[in-house]
Amino acid sequence: MTGDGAKPPIGTYAVDTRTGQVGRVMGHEGPYVQLRPVGGGREWDCPPRAVRAATTTERLRAATAHENARSGGEDP
């Protein structure tokens, strides 16, 4: 999954290269990959060419940011 247009497997973590946001692959709808933010939230559509596999570091960074926001009283 390197931005070549292949759709990543459901359940994996990916990066939307347009924004840098990490999300979990929830499905494939039409030509798009549906991503959900780490920790939950509203899904967004991303073209397969703008998706790449998230590294372990990126996934952990996103999860840590979510938990820090939650523990600080924010509603991420």
All heavy atoms as TSV, in Angstrom:
chain	resi	resn	atom	element	x	y	z
A	1	MET	N	N	0.861	-1.166	0.000
A	1	MET	CA	C	0.000	0.000	0.000
A	1	MET	C	C	0.909	1.230	0.000
A	1	MET	O	O	1.308	1.720	1.030
A	1	MET	CB	C	-0.876	-0.088	1.249
A	1	MET	CG	C	-1.898	0.941	1.390
A	1	MET	SD	S	-3.092	0.637	2.710
A	1	MET	CE	C	-2.128	0.155	4.089
A	2	THR	N	N	1.236	1.714	-1.149
A	2	THR	CA	C	2.184	2.816	-1.258
A	2	THR	C	C	1.661	3.954	-2.116
A	2	THR	O	O	2.424	4.664	-2.730
A	2	THR	CB	C	3.509	2.308	-1.844
A	2	THR	OG1	O	3.243	1.757	-3.142
A	2	THR	CG2	C	4.171	1.288	-0.970
A	3	GLY	N	N	0.379	4.126	-2.186
A	3	GLY	CA	C	-0.165	5.194	-3.010
A	3	GLY	C	C	-0.269	4.819	-4.472
A	3	GLY	O	O	-0.396	5.664	-5.336
A	4	ASP	N	N	-0.253	3.515	-4.756
A	4	ASP	CA	C	-0.311	3.052	-6.147
A	4	ASP	C	C	-1.736	2.822	-6.628
A	4	ASP	O	O	-1.940	2.367	-7.736
A	4	ASP	CB	C	0.510	1.783	-6.317
A	4	ASP	CG	C	0.022	0.628	-5.456
A	4	ASP	OD1	O	-1.006	0.793	-4.756
A	4	ASP	OD2	O	0.652	-0.435	-5.475
A	5	GLY	N	N	-2.714	3.140	-5.798
A	5	GLY	CA	C	-4.102	2.975	-6.188
A	5	GLY	C	C	-4.740	1.703	-5.670
A	5	GLY	O	O	-5.942	1.513	-5.800
A	6	ALA	N	N	-3.947	0.810	-5.071
A	6	ALA	CA	C	-4.503	-0.414	-4.504
A	6	ALA	C	C	-5.246	-0.065	-3.214
A	6	ALA	O	O	-4.795	0.775	-2.436
A	6	ALA	CB	C	-3.390	-1.417	-4.222
A	7	LYS	N	N	-6.384	-0.702	-2.994
A	7	LYS	CA	C	-7.158	-0.436	-1.789
A	7	LYS	C	C	-6.614	-1.291	-0.648
A	7	LYS	O	O	-6.479	-2.504	-0.791
A	7	LYS	CB	C	-8.637	-0.725	-2.029
A	7	LYS	CG	C	-9.264	0.258	-2.996
A	7	LYS	CD	C	-10.731	-0.020	-3.200
A	7	LYS	CE	C	-11.337	0.969	-4.172
A	7	LYS	NZ	N	-12.742	0.685	-4.422
A	8	PRO	N	N	-6.315	-0.677	0.492
A	8	PRO	CA	C	-5.763	-1.413	1.627
A	8	PRO	C	C	-6.822	-2.297	2.284
A	8	PRO	O	O	-8.015	-2.016	2.200
A	8	PRO	CB	C	-5.305	-0.314	2.572
A	8	PRO	CG	C	-6.167	0.853	2.234
A	8	PRO	CD	C	-6.450	0.748	0.761
A	9	PRO	N	N	-6.398	-3.350	2.957
A	9	PRO	CA	C	-7.336	-4.243	3.622
A	9	PRO	C	C	-8.099	-3.538	4.753
A	9	PRO	O	O	-7.540	-2.678	5.447
A	9	PRO	CB	C	-6.457	-5.354	4.189
A	9	PRO	CG	C	-5.165	-5.253	3.457
A	9	PRO	CD	C	-5.024	-3.821	3.052
A	10	ILE	N	N	-9.341	-3.928	4.930
A	10	ILE	CA	C	-10.159	-3.408	6.030
A	10	ILE	C	C	-9.510	-3.811	7.345
A	10	ILE	O	O	-9.027	-4.931	7.513
A	10	ILE	CB	C	-11.595	-3.951	5.918
A	10	ILE	CG1	C	-12.252	-3.361	4.668
A	10	ILE	CG2	C	-12.412	-3.631	7.168
A	10	ILE	CD1	C	-13.598	-3.961	4.323
A	11	GLY	N	N	-9.493	-2.876	8.287
A	11	GLY	CA	C	-8.933	-3.123	9.610
A	11	GLY	C	C	-7.493	-2.668	9.765
A	11	GLY	O	O	-6.988	-2.603	10.883
A	12	THR	N	N	-6.830	-2.345	8.658
A	12	THR	CA	C	-5.459	-1.866	8.753
A	12	THR	C	C	-5.445	-0.356	8.992
A	12	THR	O	O	-6.471	0.309	8.857
A	12	THR	CB	C	-4.658	-2.192	7.470
A	12	THR	OG1	O	-5.285	-1.555	6.357
A	12	THR	CG2	C	-4.588	-3.691	7.233
A	13	TYR	N	N	-4.292	0.163	9.359
A	13	TYR	CA	C	-4.150	1.602	9.573
A	13	TYR	C	C	-3.439	2.209	8.383
A	13	TYR	O	O	-2.501	1.623	7.848
A	13	TYR	CB	C	-3.380	1.885	10.865
A	13	TYR	CG	C	-4.204	1.543	12.081
A	13	TYR	CD1	C	-4.163	0.281	12.636
A	13	TYR	CD2	C	-5.048	2.494	12.659
A	13	TYR	CE1	C	-4.937	-0.044	13.740
A	13	TYR	CE2	C	-5.826	2.176	13.755
A	13	TYR	CZ	C	-5.765	0.910	14.294
A	13	TYR	OH	O	-6.534	0.597	15.372
A	14	ALA	N	N	-3.916	3.384	7.992
A	14	ALA	CA	C	-3.381	4.042	6.808
A	14	ALA	C	C	-3.276	5.540	7.054
A	14	ALA	O	O	-3.897	6.086	7.969
A	14	ALA	CB	C	-4.284	3.776	5.610
A	15	VAL	N	N	-2.486	6.191	6.220
A	15	VAL	CA	C	-2.312	7.639	6.277
A	15	VAL	C	C	-2.919	8.245	5.021
A	15	VAL	O	O	-2.658	7.780	3.915
A	15	VAL	CB	C	-0.817	8.014	6.360
A	15	VAL	CG1	C	-0.628	9.525	6.318
A	15	VAL	CG2	C	-0.180	7.426	7.610
A	16	ASP	N	N	-3.729	9.282	5.209
A	16	ASP	CA	C	-4.242	10.081	4.099
A	16	ASP	C	C	-3.118	11.054	3.755
A	16	ASP	O	O	-2.837	11.982	4.526
A	16	ASP	CB	C	-5.511	10.818	4.528
A	16	ASP	CG	C	-6.137	11.666	3.438
A	16	ASP	OD1	O	-5.429	12.015	2.464
A	16	ASP	OD2	O	-7.325	11.999	3.571
A	17	THR	N	N	-2.439	10.837	2.653
A	17	THR	CA	C	-1.274	11.645	2.320
A	17	THR	C	C	-1.627	13.090	1.977
A	17	THR	O	O	-0.745	13.942	1.948
A	17	THR	CB	C	-0.472	11.018	1.158
A	17	THR	OG1	O	-1.301	10.929	0.001
A	17	THR	CG2	C	0.034	9.632	1.534
A	18	ARG	N	N	-2.895	13.372	1.767
A	18	ARG	CA	C	-3.313	14.757	1.501
A	18	ARG	C	C	-3.256	15.597	2.769
A	18	ARG	O	O	-2.996	16.792	2.710
A	18	ARG	CB	C	-4.730	14.800	0.926
A	18	ARG	CG	C	-4.904	14.013	-0.354
A	18	ARG	CD	C	-6.357	13.888	-0.734
A	18	ARG	NE	N	-7.129	13.269	0.360
A	18	ARG	CZ	C	-8.442	13.173	0.395
A	18	ARG	NH1	N	-9.166	13.650	-0.601
A	18	ARG	NH2	N	-9.051	12.597	1.414
A	19	THR	N	N	-3.512	14.955	3.926
A	19	THR	CA	C	-3.593	15.690	5.188
A	19	THR	C	C	-2.604	15.194	6.240
A	19	THR	O	O	-2.380	15.881	7.229
A	19	THR	CB	C	-5.007	15.551	5.793
A	19	THR	OG1	O	-5.240	14.165	6.093
A	19	THR	CG2	C	-6.068	16.077	4.849
A	20	GLY	N	N	-2.090	13.981	6.063
A	20	GLY	CA	C	-1.211	13.380	7.064
A	20	GLY	C	C	-1.964	12.698	8.189
A	20	GLY	O	O	-1.365	12.179	9.124
A	21	GLN	N	N	-3.297	12.680	8.123
A	21	GLN	CA	C	-4.102	12.085	9.178
A	21	GLN	C	C	-4.074	10.562	9.092
A	21	GLN	O	O	-4.185	9.982	8.012
A	21	GLN	CB	C	-5.545	12.585	9.100
A	21	GLN	CG	C	-6.380	12.150	10.286
A	21	GLN	CD	C	-7.757	12.797	10.304
A	21	GLN	OE1	O	-8.132	13.541	9.416
A	21	GLN	NE2	N	-8.502	12.504	11.352
A	22	VAL	N	N	-3.935	9.930	10.265
A	22	VAL	CA	C	-3.935	8.472	10.356
A	22	VAL	C	C	-5.351	8.004	10.640
A	22	VAL	O	O	-6.070	8.593	11.446
A	22	VAL	CB	C	-2.995	7.998	11.494
A	22	VAL	CG1	C	-3.033	6.484	11.632
A	22	VAL	CG2	C	-1.574	8.466	11.247
A	23	GLY	N	N	-5.754	6.933	9.971
A	23	GLY	CA	C	-7.074	6.367	10.203
A	23	GLY	C	C	-7.072	4.867	10.007
A	23	GLY	O	O	-6.151	4.296	9.425
A	24	ARG	N	N	-8.111	4.253	10.529
A	24	ARG	CA	C	-8.305	2.821	10.355
A	24	ARG	C	C	-9.205	2.606	9.142
A	24	ARG	O	O	-10.223	3.291	8.989
A	24	ARG	CB	C	-8.955	2.224	11.588
A	24	ARG	CG	C	-9.027	0.730	11.531
A	24	ARG	CD	C	-9.423	0.158	12.848
A	24	ARG	NE	N	-9.347	-1.295	12.767
A	24	ARG	CZ	C	-9.563	-2.099	13.764
A	24	ARG	NH1	N	-9.845	-1.600	14.942
A	24	ARG	NH2	N	-9.486	-3.383	13.601
A	25	VAL	N	N	-8.822	1.680	8.289
A	25	VAL	CA	C	-9.601	1.398	7.085
A	25	VAL	C	C	-10.880	0.671	7.507
A	25	VAL	O	O	-10.837	-0.418	8.078
A	25	VAL	CB	C	-8.796	0.553	6.078
A	25	VAL	CG1	C	-9.635	0.226	4.852
A	25	VAL	CG2	C	-7.510	1.260	5.685
A	26	MET	N	N	-12.021	1.316	7.212
A	26	MET	CA	C	-13.318	0.770	7.612
A	26	MET	C	C	-14.058	0.118	6.454
A	26	MET	O	O	-14.966	-0.674	6.665
A	26	MET	CB	C	-14.193	1.876	8.216
A	26	MET	CG	C	-13.579	2.554	9.420
A	26	MET	SD	S	-13.098	1.428	10.746
A	26	MET	CE	C	-14.694	0.855	11.283
A	27	GLY	N	N	-13.684	0.479	5.237
A	27	GLY	CA	C	-14.380	-0.095	4.095
A	27	GLY	C	C	-13.925	0.551	2.803
A	27	GLY	O	O	-13.058	1.422	2.784
A	28	HIS	N	N	-14.557	0.082	1.739
A	28	HIS	CA	C	-14.306	0.602	0.400
A	28	HIS	C	C	-15.660	0.925	-0.211
A	28	HIS	O	O	-16.500	0.042	-0.347
A	28	HIS	CB	C	-13.571	-0.432	-0.460
A	28	HIS	CG	C	-12.343	-0.971	0.198
A	28	HIS	ND1	N	-12.206	-2.298	0.519
A	28	HIS	CD2	C	-11.208	-0.369	0.612
A	28	HIS	CE1	C	-11.023	-2.484	1.091
A	28	HIS	NE2	N	-10.407	-1.327	1.163
A	29	GLU	N	N	-15.886	2.181	-0.495
A	29	GLU	CA	C	-17.169	2.619	-1.045
A	29	GLU	C	C	-16.912	3.257	-2.398
A	29	GLU	O	O	-16.284	4.316	-2.484
A	29	GLU	CB	C	-17.835	3.612	-0.094
A	29	GLU	CG	C	-19.241	3.977	-0.466
A	29	GLU	CD	C	-20.211	2.810	-0.396
A	29	GLU	OE1	O	-20.118	1.978	0.506
A	29	GLU	OE2	O	-21.087	2.739	-1.280
A	30	GLY	N	N	-17.380	2.594	-3.447
A	30	GLY	CA	C	-17.111	3.103	-4.788
A	30	GLY	C	C	-15.613	3.156	-5.009
A	30	GLY	O	O	-14.894	2.229	-4.673
A	31	PRO	N	N	-15.117	4.276	-5.509
A	31	PRO	CA	C	-13.684	4.364	-5.775
A	31	PRO	C	C	-12.868	4.773	-4.546
A	31	PRO	O	O	-11.663	4.937	-4.637
A	31	PRO	CB	C	-13.606	5.454	-6.849
A	31	PRO	CG	C	-14.745	6.346	-6.526
A	31	PRO	CD	C	-15.849	5.415	-6.031
A	32	TYR	N	N	-13.508	4.952	-3.391
A	32	TYR	CA	C	-12.835	5.509	-2.225
A	32	TYR	C	C	-12.530	4.472	-1.152
A	32	TYR	O	O	-13.194	3.451	-1.032
A	32	TYR	CB	C	-13.685	6.621	-1.598
A	32	TYR	CG	C	-13.881	7.776	-2.529
A	32	TYR	CD1	C	-15.073	7.941	-3.214
A	32	TYR	CD2	C	-12.861	8.693	-2.746
A	32	TYR	CE1	C	-15.248	8.992	-4.094
A	32	TYR	CE2	C	-13.033	9.751	-3.627
A	32	TYR	CZ	C	-14.224	9.893	-4.293
A	32	TYR	OH	O	-14.388	10.926	-5.170
A	33	VAL	N	N	-11.543	4.820	-0.345
A	33	VAL	CA	C	-11.224	4.082	0.882
A	33	VAL	C	C	-11.833	4.895	2.019
A	33	VAL	O	O	-11.655	6.116	2.076
A	33	VAL	CB	C	-9.698	3.965	1.067
A	33	VAL	CG1	C	-9.369	3.285	2.381
A	33	VAL	CG2	C	-9.079	3.212	-0.102
A	34	GLN	N	N	-12.563	4.238	2.908
A	34	GLN	CA	C	-13.165	4.928	4.037
A	34	GLN	C	C	-12.269	4.752	5.256
A	34	GLN	O	O	-11.975	3.629	5.663
A	34	GLN	CB	C	-14.551	4.380	4.333
A	34	GLN	CG	C	-15.529	4.689	3.227
A	34	GLN	CD	C	-16.900	4.138	3.530
A	34	GLN	OE1	O	-17.028	2.983	3.926
A	34	GLN	NE2	N	-17.912	4.956	3.350
A	35	LEU	N	N	-11.837	5.890	5.814
A	35	LEU	CA	C	-10.963	5.893	6.978
A	35	LEU	C	C	-11.697	6.492	8.169
A	35	LEU	O	O	-12.500	7.412	8.014
A	35	LEU	CB	C	-9.707	6.714	6.693
A	35	LEU	CG	C	-8.817	6.232	5.543
A	35	LEU	CD1	C	-7.703	7.232	5.288
A	35	LEU	CD2	C	-8.254	4.871	5.842
A	36	ARG	N	N	-11.393	5.977	9.357
A	36	ARG	CA	C	-11.952	6.524	10.599
A	36	ARG	C	C	-10.773	6.911	11.485
A	36	ARG	O	O	-9.820	6.146	11.606
A	36	ARG	CB	C	-12.814	5.492	11.313
A	36	ARG	CG	C	-13.344	6.014	12.661
A	36	ARG	CD	C	-14.320	5.070	13.303
A	36	ARG	NE	N	-15.558	5.115	12.538
A	36	ARG	CZ	C	-16.467	4.152	12.559
A	36	ARG	NH1	N	-16.277	3.071	13.289
A	36	ARG	NH2	N	-17.549	4.266	11.842
A	37	PRO	N	N	-10.827	8.078	12.112
A	37	PRO	CA	C	-9.718	8.499	12.971
A	37	PRO	C	C	-9.419	7.468	14.066
A	37	PRO	O	O	-10.316	6.772	14.543
A	37	PRO	CB	C	-10.214	9.795	13.605
A	37	PRO	CG	C	-11.293	10.287	12.709
A	37	PRO	CD	C	-11.919	9.061	12.107
A	38	VAL	N	N	-8.155	7.415	14.455
A	38	VAL	CA	C	-7.760	6.556	15.570
A	38	VAL	C	C	-8.525	7.033	16.797
A	38	VAL	O	O	-8.582	8.222	17.089
A	38	VAL	CB	C	-6.239	6.644	15.811
A	38	VAL	CG1	C	-5.844	5.860	17.051
A	38	VAL	CG2	C	-5.491	6.135	14.592
A	39	GLY	N	N	-9.171	6.131	17.513
A	39	GLY	CA	C	-9.962	6.492	18.679
A	39	GLY	C	C	-11.424	6.733	18.356
A	39	GLY	O	O	-12.228	6.983	19.233
A	40	GLY	N	N	-11.787	6.660	17.082
A	40	GLY	CA	C	-13.183	6.826	16.688
A	40	GLY	C	C	-13.457	8.200	16.123
A	40	GLY	O	O	-12.606	9.078	16.128
A	41	GLY	N	N	-14.649	8.359	15.651
A	41	GLY	CA	C	-15.047	9.623	15.055
A	41	GLY	C	C	-15.650	9.407	13.682
A	41	GLY	O	O	-15.919	8.283	13.272
A	42	ARG	N	N	-15.849	10.496	13.001
A	42	ARG	CA	C	-16.507	10.474	11.694
A	42	ARG	C	C	-15.549	9.974	10.611
A	42	ARG	O	O	-14.414	10.447	10.501
A	42	ARG	CB	C	-16.988	11.881	11.359
A	42	ARG	CG	C	-17.814	11.932	10.126
A	42	ARG	CD	C	-18.400	13.294	9.936
A	42	ARG	NE	N	-19.238	13.285	8.745
A	42	ARG	CZ	C	-19.611	14.351	8.113
A	42	ARG	NH1	N	-19.251	15.537	8.564
A	42	ARG	NH2	N	-20.363	14.261	7.053
A	43	GLU	N	N	-16.031	9.045	9.818
A	43	GLU	CA	C	-15.243	8.517	8.709
A	43	GLU	C	C	-15.122	9.561	7.608
A	43	GLU	O	O	-15.952	10.447	7.484
A	43	GLU	CB	C	-15.915	7.273	8.127
A	43	GLU	CG	C	-15.920	6.093	9.064
A	43	GLU	CD	C	-16.633	4.880	8.477
A	43	GLU	OE1	O	-17.005	4.898	7.288
A	43	GLU	OE2	O	-16.831	3.914	9.223
A	44	TRP	N	N	-14.061	9.433	6.827
A	44	TRP	CA	C	-13.898	10.274	5.654
A	44	TRP	C	C	-13.452	9.415	4.486
A	44	TRP	O	O	-12.909	8.340	4.667
A	44	TRP	CB	C	-12.949	11.438	5.919
A	44	TRP	CG	C	-11.476	11.126	5.942
A	44	TRP	CD1	C	-10.599	11.273	4.902
A	44	TRP	CD2	C	-10.698	10.633	7.031
A	44	TRP	NE1	N	-9.327	10.907	5.283
A	44	TRP	CE2	C	-9.366	10.509	6.596
A	44	TRP	CE3	C	-10.995	10.277	8.351
A	44	TRP	CZ2	C	-8.340	10.054	7.411
A	44	TRP	CZ3	C	-9.965	9.824	9.162
A	44	TRP	CH2	C	-8.670	9.724	8.696
A	45	ASP	N	N	-13.739	9.902	3.293
A	45	ASP	CA	C	-13.380	9.196	2.064
A	45	ASP	C	C	-12.045	9.701	1.556
A	45	ASP	O	O	-11.771	10.902	1.580
A	45	ASP	CB	C	-14.433	9.415	0.980
A	45	ASP	CG	C	-15.761	8.751	1.313
A	45	ASP	OD1	O	-15.750	7.759	2.058
A	45	ASP	OD2	O	-16.792	9.227	0.815
A	46	CYS	N	N	-11.250	8.770	1.074
A	46	CYS	CA	C	-9.931	9.100	0.562
A	46	CYS	C	C	-9.698	8.317	-0.727
A	46	CYS	O	O	-9.962	7.114	-0.776
A	46	CYS	CB	C	-8.882	8.730	1.608
A	46	CYS	SG	S	-7.223	9.219	1.180
A	47	PRO	N	N	-9.223	8.963	-1.779
A	47	PRO	CA	C	-8.919	8.222	-2.995
A	47	PRO	C	C	-7.756	7.258	-2.732
A	47	PRO	O	O	-6.822	7.606	-2.000
A	47	PRO	CB	C	-8.526	9.292	-4.012
A	47	PRO	CG	C	-8.351	10.551	-3.255
A	47	PRO	CD	C	-8.964	10.393	-1.920
A	48	PRO	N	N	-7.801	6.058	-3.286
A	48	PRO	CA	C	-6.747	5.069	-3.028
A	48	PRO	C	C	-5.341	5.579	-3.330
A	48	PRO	O	O	-4.388	5.188	-2.645
A	48	PRO	CB	C	-7.120	3.905	-3.939
A	48	PRO	CG	C	-8.588	4.034	-4.152
A	48	PRO	CD	C	-8.860	5.512	-4.135
A	49	ARG	N	N	-5.192	6.444	-4.311
A	49	ARG	CA	C	-3.852	6.959	-4.636
A	49	ARG	C	C	-3.293	7.868	-3.549
A	49	ARG	O	O	-2.100	8.164	-3.539
A	49	ARG	CB	C	-3.868	7.696	-5.964
A	49	ARG	CG	C	-4.106	6.765	-7.128
A	49	ARG	CD	C	-3.688	7.402	-8.440
A	49	ARG	NE	N	-3.969	6.549	-9.578
A	49	ARG	CZ	C	-3.247	5.488	-9.923
A	49	ARG	NH1	N	-2.214	5.137	-9.223
A	49	ARG	NH2	N	-3.579	4.769	-10.982
A	50	ALA	N	N	-4.139	8.327	-2.629
A	50	ALA	CA	C	-3.709	9.210	-1.543
A	50	ALA	C	C	-3.620	8.463	-0.216
A	50	ALA	O	O	-3.636	9.075	0.842
A	50	ALA	CB	C	-4.654	10.398	-1.429
A	51	VAL	N	N	-3.531	7.141	-0.271
A	51	VAL	CA	C	-3.467	6.327	0.938
A	51	VAL	C	C	-2.177	5.525	0.925
A	51	VAL	O	O	-1.781	4.979	-0.095
A	51	VAL	CB	C	-4.668	5.344	1.005
A	51	VAL	CG1	C	-4.547	4.406	2.184
A	51	VAL	CG2	C	-5.969	6.104	1.084
A	52	ARG	N	N	-1.528	5.496	2.095
A	52	ARG	CA	C	-0.379	4.610	2.270
A	52	ARG	C	C	-0.461	3.988	3.650
A	52	ARG	O	O	-1.156	4.498	4.537
A	52	ARG	CB	C	0.940	5.357	2.088
A	52	ARG	CG	C	1.230	6.381	3.149
A	52	ARG	CD	C	2.678	6.857	3.084
A	52	ARG	NE	N	2.934	7.901	4.056
A	52	ARG	CZ	C	3.139	7.714	5.349
A	52	ARG	NH1	N	3.115	6.489	5.853
A	52	ARG	NH2	N	3.354	8.737	6.159
A	53	ALA	N	N	0.241	2.891	3.841
A	53	ALA	CA	C	0.238	2.203	5.126
A	53	ALA	C	C	0.838	3.104	6.202
A	53	ALA	O	O	1.832	3.786	5.963
A	53	ALA	CB	C	1.026	0.906	5.031
A	54	ALA	N	N	0.212	3.104	7.360
A	54	ALA	CA	C	0.755	3.850	8.495
A	54	ALA	C	C	1.871	3.031	9.130
A	54	ALA	O	O	1.753	1.811	9.266
A	54	ALA	CB	C	-0.343	4.132	9.516
A	55	THR	N	N	2.927	3.713	9.526
A	55	THR	CA	C	3.987	3.030	10.259
A	55	THR	C	C	3.528	2.808	11.699
A	55	THR	O	O	2.563	3.445	12.160
A	55	THR	CB	C	5.280	3.865	10.267
A	55	THR	OG1	O	5.048	5.077	10.996
A	55	THR	CG2	C	5.750	4.192	8.851
A	56	THR	N	N	4.209	1.951	12.395
A	56	THR	CA	C	3.886	1.720	13.807
A	56	THR	C	C	4.006	3.028	14.583
A	56	THR	O	O	3.156	3.346	15.418
A	56	THR	CB	C	4.813	0.653	14.399
A	56	THR	OG1	O	4.632	-0.556	13.664
A	56	THR	CG2	C	4.509	0.397	15.866
A	57	THR	N	N	5.034	3.797	14.289
A	57	THR	CA	C	5.233	5.071	14.971
A	57	THR	C	C	4.075	6.028	14.716
A	57	THR	O	O	3.577	6.676	15.648
A	57	THR	CB	C	6.556	5.720	14.518
A	57	THR	OG1	O	7.628	4.834	14.836
A	57	THR	CG2	C	6.788	7.064	15.180
A	58	GLU	N	N	3.615	6.119	13.482
A	58	GLU	CA	C	2.497	7.006	13.157
A	58	GLU	C	C	1.223	6.563	13.863
A	58	GLU	O	O	0.468	7.395	14.384
A	58	GLU	CB	C	2.263	7.036	11.650
A	58	GLU	CG	C	3.338	7.773	10.889
A	58	GLU	CD	C	3.244	7.596	9.400
A	58	GLU	OE1	O	2.893	6.480	8.926
A	58	GLU	OE2	O	3.535	8.567	8.682
A	59	ARG	N	N	0.992	5.263	13.893
A	59	ARG	CA	C	-0.216	4.746	14.547
A	59	ARG	C	C	-0.173	5.031	16.048
A	59	ARG	O	O	-1.161	5.488	16.638
A	59	ARG	CB	C	-0.348	3.252	14.285
A	59	ARG	CG	C	-1.651	2.669	14.769
A	59	ARG	CD	C	-1.837	1.241	14.311
A	59	ARG	NE	N	-0.701	0.385	14.564
A	59	ARG	CZ	C	-0.461	-0.243	15.725
A	59	ARG	NH1	N	-1.277	-0.084	16.733
A	59	ARG	NH2	N	0.581	-1.029	15.862
A	60	LEU	N	N	0.973	4.797	16.681
A	60	LEU	CA	C	1.101	5.051	18.114
A	60	LEU	C	C	1.017	6.537	18.437
A	60	LEU	O	O	0.413	6.930	19.433
A	60	LEU	CB	C	2.408	4.466	18.641
A	60	LEU	CG	C	2.470	2.943	18.664
A	60	LEU	CD1	C	3.869	2.480	19.056
A	60	LEU	CD2	C	1.431	2.360	19.600
A	61	ARG	N	N	1.580	7.371	17.579
A	61	ARG	CA	C	1.513	8.816	17.784
A	61	ARG	C	C	0.059	9.292	17.736
A	61	ARG	O	O	-0.367	10.100	18.564
A	61	ARG	CB	C	2.342	9.527	16.721
A	61	ARG	CG	C	2.445	11.032	16.959
A	61	ARG	CD	C	3.325	11.714	15.920
A	61	ARG	NE	N	4.698	11.243	16.054
A	61	ARG	CZ	C	5.461	10.854	15.038
A	61	ARG	NH1	N	5.003	10.894	13.804
A	61	ARG	NH2	N	6.695	10.459	15.243
A	62	ALA	N	N	-0.712	8.787	16.784
A	62	ALA	CA	C	-2.123	9.172	16.659
A	62	ALA	C	C	-2.918	8.699	17.876
A	62	ALA	O	O	-3.763	9.431	18.399
A	62	ALA	CB	C	-2.712	8.613	15.371
A	63	ALA	N	N	-2.655	7.480	18.333
A	63	ALA	CA	C	-3.365	6.942	19.501
A	63	ALA	C	C	-3.012	7.738	20.761
A	63	ALA	O	O	-3.882	8.036	21.585
A	63	ALA	CB	C	-3.036	5.467	19.683
A	64	THR	N	N	-1.744	8.092	20.909
A	64	THR	CA	C	-1.310	8.872	22.070
A	64	THR	C	C	-1.932	10.262	22.052
A	64	THR	O	O	-2.410	10.751	23.085
A	64	THR	CB	C	0.226	8.981	22.099
A	64	THR	OG1	O	0.770	7.658	22.169
A	64	THR	CG2	C	0.709	9.791	23.287
A	65	ALA	N	N	-1.974	10.899	20.895
A	65	ALA	CA	C	-2.597	12.220	20.784
A	65	ALA	C	C	-4.073	12.153	21.164
A	65	ALA	O	O	-4.586	13.038	21.864
A	65	ALA	CB	C	-2.429	12.768	19.369
A	66	HIS	N	N	-4.759	11.106	20.724
A	66	HIS	CA	C	-6.175	10.937	21.058
A	66	HIS	C	C	-6.353	10.792	22.567
A	66	HIS	O	O	-7.207	11.449	23.164
A	66	HIS	CB	C	-6.757	9.729	20.334
A	66	HIS	CG	C	-8.105	9.340	20.825
A	66	HIS	ND1	N	-9.243	10.067	20.530
A	66	HIS	CD2	C	-8.504	8.333	21.636
A	66	HIS	CE1	C	-10.278	9.508	21.129
A	66	HIS	NE2	N	-9.859	8.459	21.803
A	67	GLU	N	N	-5.556	9.931	23.189
A	67	GLU	CA	C	-5.679	9.704	24.635
A	67	GLU	C	C	-5.317	10.957	25.428
A	67	GLU	O	O	-5.965	11.267	26.426
A	67	GLU	CB	C	-4.805	8.527	25.071
A	67	GLU	CG	C	-5.347	7.185	24.611
A	67	GLU	CD	C	-6.753	6.913	25.104
A	67	GLU	OE1	O	-7.082	7.204	26.277
A	67	GLU	OE2	O	-7.563	6.398	24.311
A	68	ASN	N	N	-4.304	11.685	24.996
A	68	ASN	CA	C	-3.943	12.922	25.686
A	68	ASN	C	C	-5.069	13.948	25.603
A	68	ASN	O	O	-5.376	14.621	26.583
A	68	ASN	CB	C	-2.654	13.504	25.106
A	68	ASN	CG	C	-1.430	12.739	25.528
A	68	ASN	OD1	O	-1.458	11.976	26.487
A	68	ASN	ND2	N	-0.347	12.923	24.795
A	69	ALA	N	N	-5.694	14.063	24.449
A	69	ALA	CA	C	-6.808	14.995	24.294
A	69	ALA	C	C	-7.981	14.574	25.170
A	69	ALA	O	O	-8.613	15.407	25.825
A	69	ALA	CB	C	-7.230	15.060	22.831
A	70	ARG	N	N	-8.258	13.289	25.193
A	70	ARG	CA	C	-9.372	12.770	25.994
A	70	ARG	C	C	-9.131	12.993	27.479
A	70	ARG	O	O	-10.016	13.421	28.217
A	70	ARG	CB	C	-9.561	11.281	25.705
A	70	ARG	CG	C	-10.862	10.708	26.225
A	70	ARG	CD	C	-11.027	9.261	25.780
A	70	ARG	NE	N	-10.040	8.386	26.369
A	70	ARG	CZ	C	-10.139	7.836	27.583
A	70	ARG	NH1	N	-11.195	8.060	28.312
A	70	ARG	NH2	N	-9.204	7.058	28.033
A	71	SER	N	N	-7.917	12.732	27.946
A	71	SER	CA	C	-7.634	12.886	29.378
A	71	SER	C	C	-7.583	14.353	29.795
A	71	SER	O	O	-7.751	14.657	30.968
A	71	SER	CB	C	-6.316	12.187	29.728
A	71	SER	OG	O	-5.214	12.859	29.155
A	72	GLY	N	N	-7.369	15.232	28.823
A	72	GLY	CA	C	-7.351	16.671	29.103
A	72	GLY	C	C	-8.723	17.310	29.048
A	72	GLY	O	O	-8.862	18.514	29.135
A	73	GLY	N	N	-9.753	16.504	28.841
A	73	GLY	CA	C	-11.113	17.007	28.814
A	73	GLY	C	C	-11.606	17.405	27.434
A	73	GLY	O	O	-12.738	17.860	27.296
A	74	GLU	N	N	-10.768	17.259	26.422
A	74	GLU	CA	C	-11.211	17.576	25.066
A	74	GLU	C	C	-12.111	16.457	24.559
A	74	GLU	O	O	-12.030	15.327	25.007
A	74	GLU	CB	C	-10.020	17.730	24.126
A	74	GLU	CG	C	-9.141	18.910	24.437
A	74	GLU	CD	C	-7.969	18.997	23.504
A	74	GLU	OE1	O	-8.107	18.621	22.323
A	74	GLU	OE2	O	-6.905	19.444	23.955
A	75	ASP	N	N	-12.941	16.792	23.606
A	75	ASP	CA	C	-13.792	15.806	22.962
A	75	ASP	C	C	-13.279	15.607	21.550
A	75	ASP	O	O	-13.740	16.258	20.621
A	75	ASP	CB	C	-15.249	16.306	22.951
A	75	ASP	CG	C	-16.199	15.243	22.449
A	75	ASP	OD1	O	-15.851	14.057	22.451
A	75	ASP	OD2	O	-17.324	15.630	22.064
A	76	PRO	N	N	-12.275	14.699	21.384
A	76	PRO	CA	C	-11.643	14.540	20.064
A	76	PRO	C	C	-12.573	13.978	19.020
A	76	PRO	O	O	-13.525	13.337	19.275
A	76	PRO	CB	C	-10.489	13.594	20.320
A	76	PRO	CG	C	-10.764	12.937	21.624
A	76	PRO	CD	C	-11.751	13.792	22.357
